[in-house]
Amino acid sequence: LDEQRRLASDIEARLAKEEQHAGRYQQDGTRKSALGAELAEVRTLAAELRGAEATLATQLVASRRRGEETEQKALSVARELVDASNGIAWLRVEVAAQRELGQELQEVQRRSGWLQQRLQAAPYGSRALPAVSAPPAATWGASGAAEAGGGGPVAGG
């Protein structure tokens, strides 16, 4: 682009110089018509160069605009990926928590089954309480039903 500008500037300077000298050669008609033809050619070339320069400038602006649009789209996709990644991380935490709760539930069910068996095996257990019910947690001692061989209703409670 700079090369074309320099060439156009050189041509225009030459054109101006030739126009100045044209006055000197008015007596020579042949020289005048040759200079006129060359002058017309140079003007045409200068106009073509200006047109090419304008076209290139327009293309450069369009290219920059497309580059900016592409960059904005890339940023938008990056934001969506971050959001999706955060969602996936949250879901993984939830799945891990659900697994822990499932394991805790299995442990509680296992202990509950064991306690029900102990209650039924006790001489008073099958008559005093139905096999499927268990006393409320508040009535058990500090050691609770979790300890093997211990626990039971707290006296006075």
Secondary structure, DSSP 8 states (H G I E B T S, - for coil): -HHHHHHHHHHHHHHHHHHHHHTTTTT-HHHHHHHHHHHHHHHHHHHHHHHHHHHHHHHHHHHHHHHHHHHHHHHHHHHHHHHHHHHHHHHHHHHHHHHHHHHHHHHHHHHHHHHHHHHHHSTTHHHHS-TT----GGGB-TTTTTSTT---B-TT-
